[in-house]
Amino acid sequence: MANDVKPTRKNLMAIEDRIELSERGHDTLEQKRDGLIMEFMDILDQAQDVRSELNTNYETAQRKINMARAMEGDVAVRGAAAALKEHPEITTQSKNIMGVVVPQIESSRVKKSLDQRGYGLLGSSSRIDEAADAYEELLESVILAAEVETAMKKMLREIETTKRRVNALEFKLLPDLYENQEYIEQKLEEQEREETFRLKKIKGKKEEEEREEREAEEAETVPQERPATADD
């Protein structure tokens, strides 16, 4: 509250410094917020494409595996899956987007050739191979979706945090500082007017005293008239 601030020039200078710092911080946070929103929109577009691709690959993989089961049987499909020796590897790194650390997921050994799958040419069929291809494509889509979705959630949280900070400065801190600044300036102006009035009053009183002293001195220097006598 403004009434809680002592109206001194020192406090006024301190508040002006805080206002300048807060305004700079507000501008910086606004720029960060706008930049984050632009980056978020780019990631959102990418996420929509990834989701669409993920859904498509999932439907394709389901269709292929159902066909393989129908034509080759569950035993053959499970046997081909169990023959796999080299499993996919996933490594995670991080990258910085406008101060937000987001994951960067890299994968290896996801897509494999026929001999890398372990079951061999004689132990499989084209339908099982097609199902394996479809699920490898699906796994790559899942990995990419995980990276994009996580980045999008982190960006969104940072945007919300930055917006709250901007609003706190714009609608709380800065208005309070402006109010305190105005209050102190008004009080200082009142004090200055009172001091000016007091000084004028002292000056007027002093001038009045000096005038009275001069009049008294002049009265003393005026020669007095001699009283008249009979001889005159």
C-alpha positions as CSV (number, residue, x, y, z in Angstrom):
1,M,0.0,0.0,0.0
2,A,1.2,3.5,-0.8
3,N,0.4,4.7,2.8
4,D,3.0,2.3,4.1
5,V,5.8,4.0,2.2
6,K,7.7,6.8,3.9
7,P,7.6,9.8,1.6
8,T,11.3,10.5,1.2
9,R,13.5,11.3,-1.8
10,K,15.6,8.3,-1.0
11,N,12.6,6.0,-1.2
12,L,11.4,7.8,-4.4
13,M,14.8,7.1,-6.1
14,A,14.6,3.4,-4.9
15,I,11.1,3.0,-6.3
16,E,12.1,4.6,-9.6
17,D,15.0,2.2,-9.9
18,R,12.6,-0.7,-9.2
19,I,10.2,0.6,-11.8
20,E,13.0,0.8,-14.4
21,L,14.2,-2.8,-13.6
22,S,10.6,-4.2,-13.5
23,E,9.8,-2.6,-16.9
24,R,12.9,-4.1,-18.4
25,G,12.0,-7.4,-16.9
26,H,8.5,-7.1,-18.2
27,D,9.6,-6.4,-21.7
28,T,12.1,-9.3,-21.7
29,L,9.5,-11.7,-20.4
30,E,7.0,-10.6,-23.0
31,Q,9.6,-11.2,-25.7
32,K,10.3,-14.6,-24.2
33,R,6.6,-15.4,-24.0
34,D,6.0,-14.5,-27.7
35,G,9.1,-16.4,-28.8
36,L,8.0,-19.5,-26.8
37,I,4.5,-19.3,-28.4
38,M,6.0,-19.2,-31.9
39,E,8.2,-22.2,-31.1
40,F,5.3,-24.0,-29.5
41,M,3.2,-23.5,-32.6
42,D,5.9,-25.0,-34.8
43,I,6.1,-28.0,-32.5
44,L,2.3,-28.3,-32.4
45,D,2.2,-28.5,-36.2
46,Q,4.9,-31.2,-36.1
47,A,3.0,-33.0,-33.3
48,Q,-0.2,-33.1,-35.4
49,D,1.8,-34.6,-38.3
50,V,3.4,-37.1,-36.0
51,R,0.1,-38.1,-34.5
52,S,-1.4,-38.6,-37.9
53,E,1.5,-40.7,-39.0
54,L,1.4,-42.7,-35.8
55,N,-2.3,-43.5,-36.2
56,T,-1.7,-44.5,-39.8
57,N,1.2,-46.7,-38.9
58,Y,-0.7,-48.3,-36.0
59,E,-3.6,-49.2,-38.3
60,T,-1.3,-50.6,-40.9
61,A,0.6,-52.7,-38.3
62,Q,-2.6,-54.1,-36.9
63,R,-3.8,-55.0,-40.3
64,K,-0.5,-56.7,-41.2
65,I,-0.3,-58.6,-38.0
66,N,-3.9,-59.8,-38.2
67,M,-3.3,-61.0,-41.8
68,A,-0.1,-62.8,-40.7
69,R,-1.9,-64.5,-37.9
70,A,-4.8,-65.5,-40.1
71,M,-2.6,-66.9,-42.8
72,E,0.4,-68.3,-40.9
73,G,-1.0,-68.9,-37.4
74,D,-0.2,-67.5,-34.0
75,V,2.6,-70.1,-33.5
76,A,4.5,-68.9,-36.5
77,V,4.1,-65.3,-35.7
78,R,5.2,-65.8,-32.0
79,G,8.1,-67.9,-33.2
80,A,9.3,-65.2,-35.5
81,A,9.0,-62.6,-32.8
82,A,10.9,-64.8,-30.3
83,A,13.7,-65.3,-32.8
84,L,14.7,-61.6,-32.5
85,K,18.1,-61.3,-30.9
86,E,19.0,-57.6,-31.3
87,H,16.6,-55.3,-29.7
88,P,16.2,-51.6,-30.5
89,E,18.4,-49.2,-28.5
90,I,17.2,-45.7,-27.4
91,T,19.4,-42.9,-26.2
92,T,18.2,-39.6,-24.9
93,Q,20.0,-36.2,-25.1
94,S,18.7,-32.7,-24.5
95,K,18.5,-29.5,-26.5
96,N,17.7,-26.0,-25.5
97,I,14.8,-24.0,-27.0
98,M,14.7,-20.5,-25.7
99,G,15.8,-21.6,-22.2
100,V,13.6,-24.7,-22.2
101,V,15.4,-28.0,-22.0
102,V,13.6,-30.6,-24.1
103,P,14.5,-34.2,-24.8
104,Q,16.1,-35.4,-28.1
105,I,15.5,-39.1,-28.5
106,E,17.7,-41.1,-30.8
107,S,17.2,-44.8,-31.7
108,S,19.1,-47.5,-33.4
109,R,18.5,-51.0,-34.5
110,V,14.8,-50.3,-35.0
111,K,14.6,-51.3,-38.7
112,K,16.3,-54.6,-39.5
113,S,17.0,-56.6,-42.6
114,L,15.7,-60.2,-42.9
115,D,18.9,-61.8,-41.6
116,Q,19.0,-59.4,-38.6
117,R,15.6,-60.6,-37.5
118,G,16.9,-64.0,-36.5
119,Y,14.3,-66.2,-38.0
120,G,15.9,-66.6,-41.5
121,L,14.3,-66.8,-44.9
122,L,13.0,-70.4,-44.5
123,G,11.4,-69.8,-41.1
124,S,9.2,-67.0,-42.2
125,S,6.9,-65.7,-44.9
126,S,6.2,-62.5,-46.8
127,R,3.2,-61.8,-44.5
128,I,5.3,-62.1,-41.4
129,D,8.0,-59.9,-43.0
130,E,5.4,-57.3,-43.9
131,A,4.1,-57.3,-40.3
132,A,7.6,-56.9,-39.0
133,D,8.2,-54.0,-41.4
134,A,5.0,-52.3,-40.3
135,Y,5.8,-52.7,-36.6
136,E,9.3,-51.3,-37.1
137,E,7.7,-48.3,-38.8
138,L,5.3,-48.0,-35.9
139,L,8.1,-48.1,-33.3
140,E,9.9,-45.2,-35.0
141,S,6.7,-43.2,-35.0
142,V,6.2,-43.9,-31.3
143,I,9.7,-42.7,-30.5
144,L,9.3,-39.6,-32.5
145,A,5.9,-38.9,-31.0
146,A,7.4,-39.3,-27.5
147,E,10.0,-36.7,-28.2
148,V,7.6,-34.2,-29.8
149,E,4.9,-34.7,-27.2
150,T,7.3,-34.2,-24.3
151,A,8.8,-31.1,-25.9
152,M,5.3,-29.7,-26.4
153,K,4.3,-30.3,-22.8
154,K,7.5,-28.7,-21.5
155,M,7.1,-25.7,-23.8
156,L,3.4,-25.3,-22.7
157,R,4.4,-25.3,-19.0
158,E,7.1,-22.7,-19.6
159,I,4.7,-20.5,-21.6
160,E,2.2,-20.7,-18.7
161,T,4.9,-19.9,-16.2
162,T,6.1,-16.9,-18.3
163,K,2.6,-15.6,-18.8
164,R,2.0,-15.7,-15.0
165,R,5.2,-13.7,-14.4
166,V,4.2,-11.2,-17.1
167,N,0.8,-10.7,-15.6
168,A,2.2,-10.4,-12.1
169,L,4.5,-7.6,-13.2
170,E,1.9,-5.9,-15.4
171,F,-1.2,-6.1,-13.1
172,K,0.3,-6.3,-9.6
173,L,3.9,-5.2,-9.1
174,L,4.2,-2.3,-11.6
175,P,0.8,-0.7,-10.6
176,D,1.8,-0.9,-7.0
177,L,5.1,0.8,-7.8
178,Y,3.4,3.5,-9.9
179,E,1.0,4.1,-7.0
180,N,3.8,4.4,-4.5
181,Q,5.7,6.7,-6.8
182,E,2.7,9.0,-7.3
183,Y,2.0,9.0,-3.5
184,I,5.6,10.0,-2.7
185,E,5.7,12.7,-5.4
186,Q,2.5,14.2,-4.1
187,K,3.7,14.2,-0.5
188,L,7.0,15.7,-1.5
189,E,5.2,18.4,-3.5
190,E,3.1,19.1,-0.4
191,Q,6.1,19.3,1.8
192,E,7.8,21.6,-0.7
193,R,4.8,23.9,-0.8
194,E,4.6,24.0,3.0
195,E,8.3,24.7,3.2
196,T,8.0,27.5,0.6
197,F,5.1,29.0,2.5
198,R,7.0,28.8,5.8
199,L,10.1,30.4,4.3
200,K,7.9,33.2,2.8
201,K,6.3,33.8,6.1
202,I,9.6,33.9,7.9
203,K,10.9,36.3,5.3
204,G,7.9,38.5,5.5
205,K,8.1,38.6,9.3
206,K,11.8,39.4,9.1
207,E,11.1,42.2,6.6
208,E,8.4,43.6,8.8
209,E,10.8,43.6,11.8
210,E,13.5,45.3,9.7
211,R,10.9,47.9,8.6
212,E,9.8,48.6,12.1
213,E,13.5,48.9,13.2
214,R,14.2,51.4,10.4
215,E,11.1,53.4,11.3
216,A,12.2,53.5,14.9
217,E,15.7,54.6,14.0
218,E,14.3,57.4,11.7
219,A,12.1,58.6,14.5
220,E,15.0,58.9,16.9
221,T,17.1,60.9,14.3
222,V,14.4,63.5,13.6
223,P,15.2,66.8,15.6
224,Q,12.6,67.8,18.2
225,E,11.1,71.4,18.0
226,R,12.1,73.8,20.9
227,P,9.1,75.0,22.9
228,A,8.2,78.7,22.5
229,T,9.1,81.3,25.2
230,A,7.9,84.8,26.3
231,D,10.9,86.5,24.7
232,D,10.0,85.0,21.3
